[in-house]
Amino acid sequence: MMTILHQLVLAARRRAAYNRTRSELRRLSPNTALDLGIYQDDVNRIARNAVYGR
């Protein structure tokens, strides 16, 4: 059973990973992003799916 503290640590780590992933995707050059099929409007969704699996 996970303690509340463990749940908070896990949530903080996931949020940090989400922010890092989103930041990296936003830093892609427009040409690279388009080559990968990533549009700026999709960055949040892609980062969320990568970290939280939703």
N, CA, C and O atoms as a printed pandas DataFrame, in Angstrom:
     atom_number atom_name residue_name chain_id  residue_number  x_coord  y_coord  z_coord
0              1         N          MET        A               1    0.840   -1.171    0.000
1              2        CA          MET        A               1    0.000    0.000    0.000
2              3         C          MET        A               1    0.896    1.249    0.000
3              4         O          MET        A               1    1.843    1.358    0.779
4              5         N          MET        A               2    0.571    2.167   -0.883
5              6        CA          MET        A               2    1.374    3.382   -0.997
6              7         C          MET        A               2    0.965    4.388    0.066
7              8         O          MET        A               2   -0.219    4.622    0.308
8              9         N          THR        A               3    1.952    4.962    0.679
9             10        CA          THR        A               3    1.656    6.011    1.655
10            11         C          THR        A               3    1.369    7.314    0.919
11            12         O          THR        A               3    1.661    7.458   -0.269
12            13         N          ILE        A               4    0.805    8.235    1.638
13            14        CA          ILE        A               4    0.503    9.541    1.043
14            15         C          ILE        A               4    1.785   10.216    0.586
15            16         O          ILE        A               4    1.824   10.833   -0.479
16            17         N          LEU        A               5    2.833   10.097    1.392
17            18        CA          LEU        A               5    4.109   10.710    1.027
18            19         C          LEU        A               5    4.646   10.109   -0.278
19            20         O          LEU        A               5    5.133   10.831   -1.148
20            21         N          HIS        A               6    4.552    8.800   -0.401
21            22        CA          HIS        A               6    5.017    8.135   -1.621
22            23         C          HIS        A               6    4.198    8.597   -2.830
23            24         O          HIS        A               6    4.751    8.811   -3.909
24            25         N          GLN        A               7    2.905    8.748   -2.654
25            26        CA          GLN        A               7    2.043    9.210   -3.739
26            27         C          GLN        A               7    2.405   10.635   -4.160
27            28         O          GLN        A               7    2.410   10.956   -5.348
28            29         N          LEU        A               8    2.708   11.486   -3.175
29            30        CA          LEU        A               8    3.092   12.865   -3.481
30            31         C          LEU        A               8    4.420   12.922   -4.227
31            32         O          LEU        A               8    4.573   13.697   -5.172
32            33         N          VAL        A               9    5.371   12.108   -3.806
33            34        CA          VAL        A               9    6.680   12.061   -4.479
34            35         C          VAL        A               9    6.503   11.575   -5.910
35            36         O          VAL        A               9    7.076   12.149   -6.836
36            37         N          LEU        A              10    5.723   10.532   -6.095
37            38        CA          LEU        A              10    5.472    9.999   -7.434
38            39         C          LEU        A              10    4.788   11.040   -8.324
39            40         O          LEU        A              10    5.156   11.197   -9.488
40            41         N          ALA        A              11    3.808   11.740   -7.788
41            42        CA          ALA        A              11    3.106   12.777   -8.555
42            43         C          ALA        A              11    4.059   13.908   -8.933
43            44         O          ALA        A              11    3.992   14.426  -10.048
44            45         N          ALA        A              12    4.938   14.292   -8.023
45            46        CA          ALA        A              12    5.903   15.358   -8.311
46            47         C          ALA        A              12    6.888   14.920   -9.388
47            48         O          ALA        A              12    7.241   15.712  -10.261
48            49         N          ARG        A              13    7.330   13.679   -9.336
49            50        CA          ARG        A              13    8.254   13.170  -10.360
50            51         C          ARG        A              13    7.587   13.110  -11.731
51            52         O          ARG        A              13    8.196   13.452  -12.744
52            53         N          ARG        A              14    6.340   12.675  -11.751
53            54        CA          ARG        A              14    5.612   12.618  -13.025
54            55         C          ARG        A              14    5.394   14.017  -13.592
55            56         O          ARG        A              14    5.531   14.233  -14.796
56            57         N          ARG        A              15    5.056   14.960  -12.728
57            58        CA          ARG        A              15    4.840   16.334  -13.191
58            59         C          ARG        A              15    6.133   16.920  -13.739
59            60         O          ARG        A              15    6.113   17.624  -14.749
60            61         N          ALA        A              16    7.251   16.641  -13.087
61            62        CA          ALA        A              16    8.548   17.119  -13.572
62            63         C          ALA        A              16    8.860   16.498  -14.930
63            64         O          ALA        A              16    9.361   17.182  -15.823
64            65         N          ALA        A              17    8.572   15.218  -15.092
65            66        CA          ALA        A              17    8.805   14.552  -16.376
66            67         C          ALA        A              17    7.910   15.148  -17.459
67            68         O          ALA        A              17    8.349   15.342  -18.593
68            69         N          TYR        A              18    6.659   15.436  -17.112
69            70        CA          TYR        A              18    5.733   16.062  -18.056
70            71         C          TYR        A              18    6.253   17.428  -18.491
71            72         O          TYR        A              18    6.275   17.734  -19.683
72            73         N          ASN        A              19    6.670   18.249  -17.531
73            74        CA          ASN        A              19    7.184   19.588  -17.855
74            75         C          ASN        A              19    8.443   19.504  -18.715
75            76         O          ASN        A              19    8.611   20.288  -19.649
76            77         N          ARG        A              20    9.321   18.562  -18.404
77            78        CA          ARG        A              20   10.553   18.387  -19.173
78            79         C          ARG        A              20   10.245   17.938  -20.610
79            80         O          ARG        A              20   10.821   18.459  -21.565
80            81         N          THR        A              21    9.341   16.979  -20.750
81            82        CA          THR        A              21    8.962   16.480  -22.077
82            83         C          THR        A              21    8.310   17.573  -22.902
83            84         O          THR        A              21    8.636   17.755  -24.076
84            85         N          ARG        A              22    7.389   18.300  -22.287
85            86        CA          ARG        A              22    6.713   19.391  -22.990
86            87         C          ARG        A              22    7.709   20.465  -23.431
87            88         O          ARG        A              22    7.621   20.982  -24.545
88            89         N          SER        A              23    8.638   20.789  -22.566
89            90        CA          SER        A              23    9.650   21.796  -22.888
90            91         C          SER        A              23   10.524   21.341  -24.059
91            92         O          SER        A              23   10.821   22.123  -24.961
92            93         N          GLU        A              24   10.928   20.077  -24.034
93            94        CA          GLU        A              24   11.766   19.558  -25.124
94            95         C          GLU        A              24   11.014   19.571  -26.452
95            96         O          GLU        A              24   11.587   19.903  -27.490
96            97         N          LEU        A              25    9.747   19.214  -26.420
97            98        CA          LEU        A              25    8.958   19.224  -27.653
98            99         C          LEU        A              25    8.778   20.643  -28.184
99           100         O          LEU        A              25    8.804   20.856  -29.396
100          101         N          ARG        A              26    8.597   21.602  -27.304
101          102        CA          ARG        A              26    8.431   22.995  -27.726
102          103         C          ARG        A              26    9.718   23.578  -28.300
103          104         O          ARG        A              26    9.672   24.507  -29.106
104          105         N          ARG        A              27   10.861   23.041  -27.889
105          106        CA          ARG        A              27   12.145   23.546  -28.386
106          107         C          ARG        A              27   12.515   22.996  -29.763
107          108         O          ARG        A              27   13.477   23.465  -30.373
108          109         N          LEU        A              28   11.775   22.019  -30.257
109          110        CA          LEU        A              28   12.059   21.500  -31.600
110          111         C          LEU        A              28   11.875   22.614  -32.624
111          112         O          LEU        A              28   10.976   23.447  -32.507
112          113         N          SER        A              29   12.735   22.608  -33.615
113          114        CA          SER        A              29   12.556   23.588  -34.682
114          115         C          SER        A              29   11.256   23.262  -35.419
115          116         O          SER        A              29   10.827   22.108  -35.433
116          117         N          PRO        A              30   10.636   24.250  -36.019
117          118        CA          PRO        A              30    9.379   23.991  -36.741
118          119         C          PRO        A              30    9.518   22.908  -37.804
119          120         O          PRO        A              30    8.622   22.079  -37.965
120          121         N          ASN        A              31   10.626   22.910  -38.527
121          122        CA          ASN        A              31   10.806   21.898  -39.571
122          123         C          ASN        A              31   10.942   20.496  -38.991
123          124         O          ASN        A              31   10.368   19.546  -39.522
124          125         N          THR        A              32   11.693   20.365  -37.915
125          126        CA          THR        A              32   11.858   19.055  -37.279
126          127         C          THR        A              32   10.532   18.563  -36.721
127          128         O          THR        A              32   10.177   17.395  -36.880
128          129         N          ALA        A              33    9.807   19.454  -36.069
129          130        CA          ALA        A              33    8.513   19.073  -35.508
130          131         C          ALA        A              33    7.561   18.604  -36.607
131          132         O          ALA        A              33    6.880   17.591  -36.449
132          133         N          LEU        A              34    7.514   19.330  -37.706
133          134        CA          LEU        A              34    6.629   18.927  -38.808
134          135         C          LEU        A              34    7.078   17.617  -39.431
135          136         O          LEU        A              34    6.241   16.807  -39.829
136          137         N          ASP        A              35    8.389   17.391  -39.523
137          138        CA          ASP        A              35    8.890   16.116  -40.037
138          139         C          ASP        A              35    8.424   14.951  -39.166
139          140         O          ASP        A              35    8.178   13.852  -39.664
140          141         N          LEU        A              36    8.306   15.202  -37.862
141          142        CA          LEU        A              36    7.859   14.174  -36.922
142          143         C          LEU        A              36    6.335   14.131  -36.785
143          144         O          LEU        A              36    5.796   13.278  -36.080
144          145         N          GLY        A              37    5.649   15.043  -37.453
145          146        CA          GLY        A              37    4.193   15.092  -37.383
146          147         C          GLY        A              37    3.683   15.706  -36.092
147          148         O          GLY        A              37    2.579   15.398  -35.643
148          149         N          ILE        A              38    4.496   16.582  -35.491
149          150        CA          ILE        A              38    4.124   17.222  -34.232
150          151         C          ILE        A              38    3.742   18.667  -34.513
151          152         O          ILE        A              38    4.533   19.432  -35.066
152          153         N          TYR        A              39    2.543   19.029  -34.134
153          154        CA          TYR        A              39    2.072   20.392  -34.277
154          155         C          TYR        A              39    2.053   21.031  -32.890
155          156         O          TYR        A              39    1.834   20.342  -31.894
156          157         N          GLN        A              40    2.280   22.337  -32.819
157          158        CA          GLN        A              40    2.364   23.021  -31.532
158          159         C          GLN        A              40    1.118   22.790  -30.676
159          160         O          GLN        A              40    1.217   22.705  -29.452
160          161         N          ASP        A              41   -0.026   22.690  -31.296
161          162        CA          ASP        A              41   -1.262   22.463  -30.537
162          163         C          ASP        A              41   -1.321   21.074  -29.912
163          164         O          ASP        A              41   -2.116   20.841  -29.002
164          165         N          ASP        A              42   -0.493   20.152  -30.385
165          166        CA          ASP        A              42   -0.497   18.777  -29.894
166          167         C          ASP        A              42    0.547   18.511  -28.815
167          168         O          ASP        A              42    0.563   17.424  -28.237
168          169         N          VAL        A              43    1.408   19.466  -28.534
169          170        CA          VAL        A              43    2.533   19.242  -27.625
170          171         C          VAL        A              43    2.061   18.811  -26.235
171          172         O          VAL        A              43    2.595   17.853  -25.677
172          173         N          ASN        A              44    1.087   19.492  -25.678
173          174        CA          ASN        A              44    0.611   19.136  -24.333
174          175         C          ASN        A              44    0.043   17.722  -24.298
175          176         O          ASN        A              44    0.308   16.969  -23.361
176          177         N          ARG        A              45   -0.727   17.364  -25.303
177          178        CA          ARG        A              45   -1.326   16.028  -25.362
178          179         C          ARG        A              45   -0.251   14.956  -25.495
179          180         O          ARG        A              45   -0.313   13.926  -24.823
180          181         N          ILE        A              46    0.726   15.192  -26.354
181          182        CA          ILE        A              46    1.797   14.220  -26.560
182          183         C          ILE        A              46    2.595   14.026  -25.275
183          184         O          ILE        A              46    2.908   12.895  -24.904
184          185         N          ALA        A              47    2.925   15.118  -24.596
185          186        CA          ALA        A              47    3.678   15.024  -23.339
186          187         C          ALA        A              47    2.856   14.293  -22.275
187          188         O          ALA        A              47    3.389   13.461  -21.540
188          189         N          ARG        A              48    1.569   14.601  -22.192
189          190        CA          ARG        A              48    0.705   13.938  -21.212
190          191         C          ARG        A              48    0.626   12.438  -21.480
191          192         O          ARG        A              48    0.719   11.632  -20.555
192          193         N          ASN        A              49    0.455   12.067  -22.747
193          194        CA          ASN        A              49    0.397   10.649  -23.094
194          195         C          ASN        A              49    1.708    9.932  -22.794
195          196         O          ASN        A              49    1.708    8.785  -22.347
196          197         N          ALA        A              50    2.827   10.613  -23.042
197          198        CA          ALA        A              50    4.137   10.001  -22.802
198          199         C          ALA        A              50    4.376    9.736  -21.318
199          200         O          ALA        A              50    4.962    8.717  -20.955
200          201         N          VAL        A              51    3.929   10.639  -20.470
201          202        CA          VAL        A              51    4.213   10.520  -19.036
202          203         C          VAL        A              51    3.112    9.764  -18.285
203          204         O          VAL        A              51    3.400    8.876  -17.483
204          205         N          TYR        A              52    1.873   10.117  -18.544
205          206        CA          TYR        A              52    0.769    9.543  -17.787
206          207         C          TYR        A              52    0.074    8.395  -18.501
207          208         O          TYR        A              52   -0.710    7.668  -17.892
208          209         N          GLY        A              53    0.354    8.227  -19.783
209          210        CA          GLY        A              53   -0.245    7.136  -20.536
210          211         C          GLY        A              53   -1.731    7.296  -20.797
211          212         O          GLY        A              53   -2.459    6.310  -20.905
212          213         N          ARG        A              54   -2.180    8.536  -20.897
213          214        CA          ARG        A              54   -3.608    8.787  -21.132
214          215         C          ARG        A              54   -3.784    9.451  -22.456
215          216         O          ARG        A              54   -4.911    9.752  -22.851
